[in-house]
Amino acid sequence: MVAELVQKSVDRRGGKAAGAGKRSIDVSEHTTFCRICYHLCGSIVEIDDVTGRPVSMRGDKNNPLYKGYACVKGRASPAMHNSADRLFHSVKRRSDGSFERIDVEQAMDEIADALKRIMAESGPRAIGGYYGTGTVGGTFVMPFADAFFRSIESPMVFGSESIDQPGKTIAKGLHGNWMAPSNGWVEPEAILLIGVNPLVSHNGFPFGNPNTWLTGRLAQGMQLIVIDPRRTETARKATHFVQPRPGHDAEILAAIARVIIDEQLFDAEFAAANTSGLEQFRESLEPFAPEVVAQSAGVDPEALIDAARLYASARRGYVLCGTGPGMSGSSTLIEYLRMCVETLCGHYCREGETVPLAGVLFPTTAAKAQANPPFPSWGEAFGGPQSRVRGLWSMFAGSAPMPTSVAADEMLMPGPGQIRAFFSMAGNPVAAWPDQQRTIAALTGLDLHVALDVKLTATTRLADYIIATKMHLETSAVTMLAEGLTFYGTGVGTNQSYGQYAPAVASPPEDSQLIEDWEFFHGIARRLGLDLSIKTLSGSTYAIDMQNKPSGDELIEAFVAGSRIPLEELKRHPHGAIFPAPDVVVAGKDEGWTGRLNFADPDMMADLAEVALRIGTPERDEHYPFKLISRRMRHFFNSIGHAATRGTLYNPAFMNPHDIEDLGLAEGDLVEIASPHGSIIGVVESDPGLREELVSMAHCFGSDPQSDEAVREIGSPTSRLIDVEDDFERYSGQPRMSSVPVKVNRLTPQWPAN
């Protein structure tokens, strides 16, 4: 049916691709913003007025922030909405493993009955859930799911944050945080990027057009310092590029910090007034002389020294570490050292400066030129529950405080507290979680597995129920993430007071039965006799009417109550708007304030000492001579968009051309990539910008081992190569997920064997 609708739209437009050719009188244009990923590009959508389905999508030139920019993923939104793989009705698993259509109300009846039985037998901890990155497309899935789990008093909630840079939040507790924004987020003079590629990932530069913004800043003389094992799209524009072996990021940051201190490049006045532990920190850096670290990381020591000097010489700047460093070692230690480097240079807004982001949907920002001292962010002191697995605890990670790396074991381990029912919300654990085989075993052993998603995936195929949900063009939303993400860490979100409201612009097909994710939790809670209340952006709580289901717009109005810019004012600007607040400035330090940022957290100093012991230790394993490292791909956002965007459908196994030649391979060959834990099939592709002895692959592709023959259509799951117990950090439980030792073997032409 969907394919027929799309073809009718194309036929009316002269047989050309959507978005091209003569405009049909049956097509109307609507303003919106994209929610495929966190970048939220302002967009124009063409809607077929007969069917209500989206036909094309492009950047909105009248949007004041994005000015017509939209990435390939966003422009493919109509294809995703109309995909032949999309589910337009909820389904239930039959006893033979196949699926049958089920009315969504009946599905909720059956799921609620199963939950009642499981909770009566095993208690609320037996109910768990996971937030995937697809939740960006639904404004209220996380607030409602969070309200549901709070109402049943289950702490077993997991999210993608704890397997992708979890140290960003944990390190804030160990170091403390400045109570005003980074001064480098507006007009930076230097940016230091480690293992991050903003021109593809859209993390690292302010929201808008990243290419235009970077070009403009470079023309103004900004120094762009990139440290990465491969010459990425961003690294090609760097004013200073360092290409180390992977897995040495903590050492490199330590060496940079040592140079800044030893050469008196740090802001001594700021450090004296607002920090503690500087002398102890310097003592801990003694083993990290640039010459020693450079030899270990395989780079020129002068390149590291120059990087430190260039960054520290800037009055305004910021440091950002990406997925590569965060998955190659202790994300917490790396983010802690990153914060130390920023603090050494005093790259924070000071008293009297205008706040660059004053809030739009959030209340007016209150910024002060003072340090919020360290606070518990993990472990027993954090005050959250403890996992039954590997001695790990909950942590400072928003609505998903439990380490995702323990989720599978919490399902598999019998006894009190075992997870027996699980909700996967807009995520794909089989492809995303470390240790794929363990994940599959866990999900297939559940008493109840419910997936909220838009299509069949490696994960939803294992579910008992798949609740078919609406996609972003079919729902209303506001750009809360654009400003909310700036609290997550500098380098993510907007640096201007920008906001936009977008109504639902597309209609589901007439014969479909789709609901928003939040409607599912409202329906389940009502059946269980629960009251739900969501946390609003102002910090208050809003009690949900459990008898009369609210509309999406009613929820938005309640969610943003107390915002600096009223919702009605925002709606008057369909293309989005920037709402400057020149009167919002950084206040001075409170009288008697004693809070200081900490350079010498005991746990971090102990971890740094362990890193020092490994410097110079031989890394190359003759049995596993390559290292697998992560990367992003322009056409995909994790597991989203694989079947809809143009270009390669799989995640190639990128290798240096010299390595390809030495192994007697050619581009397009199939290879087995094996770690000590598992093996996958890869399709070889050349990347001259990649260091030798590396294999670089994007994550969140592929399916179970039985699907490996379809590698050229669905890609390869790198998660299968990862052991969830391998070199996991004690703060988040994240195992080593990048810089993984592997070997590469050519497959014979006869593979697979018949």
N, C-alpha and C positions, 0 to 999 in steps of 0.2 A: 504493500500500500504506500509506504513512504517513498520507495523508488518511483512509483507512478506519479506521486505528487511532485517530486523533483523534476521528473521528465516533462510533465505538463508545463511547469514554469519555464524550463529551458526551451521547449517547443514554441511557446508564445513569444520568445525573444529571438526568434530567427535561428534556433538551433545552436547558438553560441554558448560558451561557458557562462555560468552565472556571474553577473557583474560586468559583462561585456556586451557590446552591440546596442541596438536600438531599444530604448526603454519601453516596456509594456505599460498600457494604461491600467493594468491590473496589479501593478507593483507600486507600493508606497514606501517612503523613506521615514525612518524613525531614529532618534538619537538614543544612545545607550552607552554603556561601557563594558568592556570585555571582562569575563571572570574565568577564563581558561587557566590563568595563572595569577600571581599576586600583583602583576604590574598594572592591571585595571585600565587599559588604554581606552580613551574616549573614542567612540566608534559610531558609524552610520550603518544601519541595517536596512536592507531592502526586504520587504515582506510581501509575499504573494497574497493579495487581498481576497482571493477566492478561497484559498486553503488556510491562510493564516500562518503558513510556514515560512521560515527565513530562506531567502534566495542568495543573497550575497552580503558581505560585510567588509567595510574598509575603515581606515582611520578618519576621524572627524577633524577636518581642517579648521573648524570654528571652535574646537576645544582649546582653551587658553594654555593648558599645560602640555598636551601631547601634540597639538598643532598638525594633526593628520598622520601622526605615527601610529602604526599598528603592526605587530609582528605576524609572521606567517601562520602561527598557531591560532591567533585571534581571527585572522581573515578566514580561517577554515571552520569557524564556528558553525555556519549553516550546514556544512558537510557533516559535522559531528551530530548536529541536531537531527539530520535527516538520514543518518547512516542506516544501511540495511542491517547492521549488527545491533541496532538500538532496541531495547526492550520498551514496548509501549503498554504492556500489561505485566502485573506481578505474576510470578510463577512459583510452583511448589514441586519439590522433588518427589517422584514416584518411587516405589520400592525397587524398581529395576534401574534406578539411577537417572532416568530421563525426567524431563520437566513437563508439567501441565499448567495451563492458565488457571489462575485463581482470582476471584474477586478480592480486592484489597481489604475490604471490611471483614470478609471471612478469614483472610490471612491473619489479620490483627486479632480476631477472636481466638484462633488456634494458637497463635504465638503467646497471647496473654495467658491462656490456660496452661501452656507448657511452663511459662515463667512462674506462675503460682505454684505449680507442683515442685519445680526445682528449688525455689526459695523456701518452700515449706520443708523440704527434705534436707537442704544443704546451706540455707542462709543466703543473704544478699551477696556475699563475696563470691558466690558461684556464678554471678552474672558479670560479664566483662564487655568491653567495647574498644574499638580502635578508630581514631580520626585519621583519614587519609588526606593527602593534599588536595583531592578533589572537593573537599569541603569549602574551598575558596569560592566555589560556584553557588553555594547556598548560604545566605546571610544568617539563618537561624539554626542550622543543623547542630553546631557546637553548643550554643546557648541552651537549646532544648534538650539535647542529649546530656549535657552537664547537669541540667535541672533534674532529669530523670534519674541519673545515677546518684545524685545527692538525695533525692527523695527516697530511694530504696536503701541508701547508706552503703553503697558498694564503692570501694576505692579502686577497683580494678579497671582503670581507664588508661589507655595507651595512645600514643600519637607519634607522628612521623618526626617530631622535633627531637625525640630522644635517640634517634638513629641517624640524625643529620645535624651536626653542629650543636649538640646539647650543651656544650660548654659556654655558649653565648649567654645563657641565663644563669647557669650555676656559678660562673666566674664572677658575675656581678656581686654575688653574696660574699665571695672570698676577698675580693678587692675593695668592695664598696663602689658607689657610683656618684658622679658629680650631678648635682641637682639642677643642672642647666644643660642645654644641648651642646653637642660638639660645635666648635666654631668653624670647623672645616667643612661642614655640610653645606655651607653657602660660600661660594667663591674660594674654594681651596687652592692653596699654593702648592701643595704636594699631597699625593695619595700613594699609599703603600698597599699594594694588593698581593696577597699570598694565596696561591691556589684558587683563584676565583676569576671568572671570565664574564664581566658584566655585559659585554656586547651580545652575549648569547643568553646568559641566565637572567639578565635584568636585575640582578642583585649587585650592588656596588656603586652605582651612580644614581642620582636622584631620579624619581619617576618622571617620565617625559620621553623625548627622543634621545636615547643614550649616545648615538653617533654624533648628532648635532651638538649636544651638550659637551661631549668630550672634545670635539674639534674646536669649539669655542674656548674652552678652558686652556687647551694646549696653545692656542693662538695668543692667549694672555700670559703665556710663560709658565704655566703649571708644570710641575715635575710629576710624571706618571711612572712610578717604580713598580715593576711587576716581577715577582719571584714565582716561578712555575716550572715544573718538569717538561712542559711543552710550550711551544711558541703559539699561544692562542690568538684568536682574533683581537683580543684586547692587548696582548703582549706585542703584537706587531706595531701598535701605535705607541708603545712605551718609549719614554725618553731614557729609561735605564732598565735593562732586562737582565735578570740572573736566572740561569737554568740549572737548578740543582737536581741531584737524585731525590726521589720521593722519600718521605718519612723523616726528613731532617728539619722540619719546620720549627720545632721547639728550640733546637740548637741554634738555628739561624736567628730567631727572634732574640734569644739570649745574647748572641754575639752582637746584634744591632744595639741592644740595650747597653751592653758593656762599652761599646764605642761611644755612645751618647754620653754616658757618665764619665768615662776616662778623659774624653776630650772636652769636658765641661760644656757640652752642647745642650744640656737640659735646662729647664726653667727653674733655677735654684730658689728664687723667691717664692714661686708657686709651691714647690716641693716642701720648703721649710714651713709654710703656713698651713698646708692642707694634707700632708702625707706623713706616714710613719714607716719605719723599717727600711729606709733607703740604704743605710750602711750594711745591714745584714743582706739585703738584696744584692748589693755589689759583691759581697764576699761569695755569695752563691754563684756569681757569674765568673769567678776566677778560672774555672776549667774551659770557659767558652771563648778563648782568644780567637779572633777572626781567622788567623792562620790555621788553627787546629780544626775549627768548624768547617772552613772552606775545603780542607783536604778530605774530611769525612763526607761532605756533601758533594764533592766533585766540582767545585767552582773556584774561581780566582778570588783570593782573599781581598784584593783591592775592590772587587765588585761589591762585596759585602760592606766594606768600610765606606765606599762611596754611597751605597744605599742609605746607610745610617746618617751620613752627613747631609745628603740631599733632603731627607725627610725632616731631620731635626732643625735644619736651617730655615724651614718654613714657619711663618707666624700662624698660618691656618692650615690644618690638614687632618687626615684621619687614616687609620690602618684598618684593613678588612681582611679577614681570613675566610676562605670558602669551604666547600664540601671536601676538596682534596685534603687539606691539612686536618680538617675535623674528623675524617675517616681513616687517616693514616697513623694516628697516634692518639694521645689523650687530648680530646677536644677541650677539656676543661683547662689543662695546663697551657695549651696553645692560646686559648682565649684570654687566660689570665695574663700571660706574657704580652699579648697584644694590648691589653688595657694598660699594663705597666709602661709600655713604650709611649702610648698616647698621653698618659699622666706625666711621664718624664718631660714631655714637650709642652705640657700645659695647654693642650689643644681643646680648651673648653671655653664656652661663653662666660664672660666676666660681668661684674656689676655694671649696670647702666646700658649694656648692649641690648639691642632689639632681639626678641625671641624670633627665630626664623620660622617656626611653625607654631602658631598661636592656637591651633585647634579650630576645627569647623564643626564637625559632628560631636567632638568631645567638648567638655566645658573649657573655659578659658584656662590656658596653661599658667601654672604658678611655678616660676623658675627662680632659683636662688643660687647665688655664687658661694656654694658651700658643699661639703662632702657628706653624703649619706654613708655612714660607716658600715663596715662589713656586717652581714646578717646571715643567719642559717639558711642555706640553700640546698642542702642535701643531708641524707643520713638521719640518724635518730634525733639530732638537734633540730632538724627541720620540722619535726612534729608530725610527719605523715606516717602512713603504714609501712611496714616492712614486707618485702617479698619473701616467699618461702624458698627462693632460689638464689644461690651464690652469695647470700648475705647482703643483698642489695636492698636499698630503701627507696622511697619516693623522693622526689626532688622538686626544685623550683622550676616548673614547666607549664604554667597555666592550667588549663582544664584537663590535661593528661599527665598527671604527676608520676605515674609508674613507669619504670624502664621498659621500653618495648622489647628489648632483648630477652626479657624473662617471660613474655606473654605465652610463647609456645610451651615452655616448661610448666607454667602455671596451669595449663590445660592438661598436660600429660601426667603430671605428678599426682598420684592418688592421695586421698586423705582430706582432712578438714581444710577448707579454703580452695579446693580445686575448682577451676572455672569449668562449668558444664554448659553454659549458654553464652553465646558471643555475638555481638553486633559489629559488623564491618561497615563503616560509614564512609562511602566515597573513597575507598582505598583498595589496594591490591596486595595484601600481605604476602601472598605466594611469590610475587615478583619483588617486593620491596624489603621484606624483613630479612635479616641475616639468617643463614642456615635454612635453605629452602626445604630440604627433606624433613627437618624437624617441624617446620611450619605446616607442611602438608599433613604429616602424621597427627599434629595437634588439632587442626581444623576438621579432619575427617573423624576424629574420635569424640567430638562434642555430642551432647544430647540435643542441642539446638544451635544451629548456625544460621543467622539472618544477615543477609547482605543488602544494603541500600545502595543501588547503583543504577546506571543507565544502560548497561550492556553485559553480555557474558564476558567474563575474564577468567584468568587462571584461578582466581579466588572464588568468584561467584559460582563457578561450576561445581564447587564443593559445598555450596550452601543448601540448607533445607528449604529456605524461602529466599527469593530475590524480590525485593520491593522495588518496583520500577518508579523512578523519581523524575521530576522535571529537571530540565537543564536551565542554564542561566538566562537565556533570552526569554524563557517562559515564566520568569519570576521578577518581582521588583526588588531593588537593592539600593544601597547607598555605599559610598566609597570610604567606609570606616577604616579599612585596612591601609589605605594610603597614608593616613596619619598614625594609626595604631601601631604599625610595624616600626616606626621610628623609635618606639620605646623598647623594641626587641633588640635593636643594635644599630649604631650608625652605619650607613651604607645600604639600608633597606627603607623604602618608603619615599615620601615626597619631602622636599625641603621648602615647600610653600604652603600657605594656608588655603588648600584647594579642596573642593568638594563637589560631588555630583549625585543626583538622584536619578535612577533609571526605572521607569515602569516596566511591567511585563510587555513585551512587544510581539512575541510569537505565541501562537495558540497550538496546543497539542492536537494531533489528528482527531477527528470527530469520534472515531471508533476506539480511541485509546482510553486508558484509565491510569493517569499519572497523578502523583501527589508530591508535594514538597517534603523533604526529609523531616522537617520539624512536625509536619502533620502526622507522621507515623508515631513519633514519640508522644504527641498529644493524644492520639487514639489509644495507644498502649496504656499510658498513664490513667486515662479515663476508665478503661476496662479494669485496671487494678485498684481503682478507688484512690489514686494518688493526687495530691495537689502539686502543681508545678509553679515555680517562680523563676524568672530569668534575671540575670544581672545586667543592668543597663550600663551605657557608656559613662554615665555620671557616677557610677558606683552604688546606686540604689538598687532595690529589687522591685520587680514588677510581677504581681500575682496574675497568673493566666486564668482566664475564664475557662473552666474545664467542661462546662455544660454547653456553652455556645462558642464554638471554635472561632477565634478571631481571624480576620483576613491578614494577608501579608503586610499590607499598608498600615493596618492598625498596629501591628507589632512594631513596624519601623518607627511609627510616631512615638510609641511608648519607649522604644529602645534608645532613641536619641533625645528624649526629653531632657532639658537642661543644657543642650548644646549651645555653643557660642553663637552659631548661625541657626536660626529657627528653620525647621524642615520646610515650612511654607516658602521661606525666602529662597531656599535651595531649589525648590521646584520651579521657581521663576527663571531659572537659568538651565534650560534643558541641555545645553552643551557643556555644563559644568562651569565653575567660576573660581577665581582666586579672591579671597577675602582678606586683604592685608590688615594687620593690627599693629601699626607703628607705636601705639601707646602701651603695648605689652612688652615690658623690658625685664631684664634679669635684676632681681632684688639683691640687696646686700646680705651679708651673713648675719644671721640672728645673733643678738647679743648673748654672749656666753656660750655660743655653739662650740663644741669640742670634737665633732666628728672629723675623722681623717681617712683618706684612702690608704690601703695597706699594701706595701710592696713585698711583705715577707710573711704571707700566710704560712703556717707551719706545714700543712699538707702539701702546698705548692712547692715549698722549699725542699721537702723530702722527695717529691717527684722529680724536681729538677736535678737533685743529686743523683738519682737513679739514671736519668738521661746522661749525665756527665760520665757515668761509669761505662756507658755503651759507646762513647765517642771513639772512633777508630777501630771498633770491633768489625772483623770481616763480615760483610753482608751477603756476598754471593754464595748461594747454595748450588753446588754442581748438579744436584738432582732437580732443583727448581730455579733455573738461572735467570728467569724473567720476573718482573714485578707488574702485577695488574693494578692499574690506577683508574680512578673514576674520571668522568667528563660529562659535560652537557652537550646536547645536540639541539640545533636551532629549531627543528620541526616538532619537538616533543617536550612536554612537561611531565617528567617522570613517566607514568604509564598512560598519560592522557594524550590523545591525538594520533595514536599509532596508525589507525586505519583511515584517517581522514585527510591528513596533510599530504601534500605532494612531496616526492623525494623517496629516499631509501626507507623501506618499511622496517628494517631490522637495525640493530646496533652493531656496526662493523667492529672487528677486532683490529684497531689501528696499530700499526707497527712502523718503526723506522725502516726506510727502504733498504738500508744495509743489512738489517736483521732479516728482512724478507729474502734478500738475495743469499745470505749465508745459510739459511734453512732450506734453500732450493725451492722457495715458494713463489707464487705469482699472485697479483691482486685477483680477488674472487675465489681463491682456493679455500676449501674447508679445512679447518684444523681443529684438533682437540686441545683445549686449554684446561690443564689439570693443576689443582692445588693439592696439598696434603689431605684436603677434606672432601673434594669432589671434582667433577669435570663437566665441561660444557662444550658445545660446538660453536666455533666462531667462523665468520667470513672475513678473510684477510683484506685489509685496505691500507694503503700507504699514507703515512703522515710524516713528511720530511721535517716538520717542526718538533717532532717527538724525540726525546733522548733515546739512545740505543738501550737495548735490554729491557724495554718496557712494552706492555700491551695496554692500550687505553680503550676503555669501553664504557658506554653509558649504562646506567642501572635501570631497573624496573621494566625489563623486556622479558620475552619468552614465557614458557609455561613449565609444566612438569617434564620429567625425563622422557616420557612417552611421546612428547611433541617435538623432540629435538630434530627430527627429519624436516620439520617446517621452519628451520632456522632462517631461511631467506624471506619468509613471510611474517614471522613473529619475533625473530631475534633470539638472544641468548640470555638466560637469567644468571647474572654474575653472583647473585645471592647464594647460589648453590656451591660456590667455591669457598664460602665463608663459614668458619666454625664459630658459633655464638659464644664459645668459651675461650676463644683465642685472644689473648692479650686484651681482655676487656678492662675498661677503667672502672674504678670502684665508685665513682660518683654517679655515672649514668648507666653503667653496665654495657655501654657501646663497645662491641668488639672491633678488631681491626677489619675494616671494610674496604680499604684502599691500600696500596703498596703491599699487596698480598703476593707472596712467592708462588710462582706458577711455572710450568713447563709447557712448551708448545710443540705438538707432534702433528705432522702432516697426516691427513686421512687418505687412505687409498681410494682410488676411483671406485672400488667396489662397495664403499660405505654408502648406506648401511647394508649389512649382510642380509640377504633374503632368507 
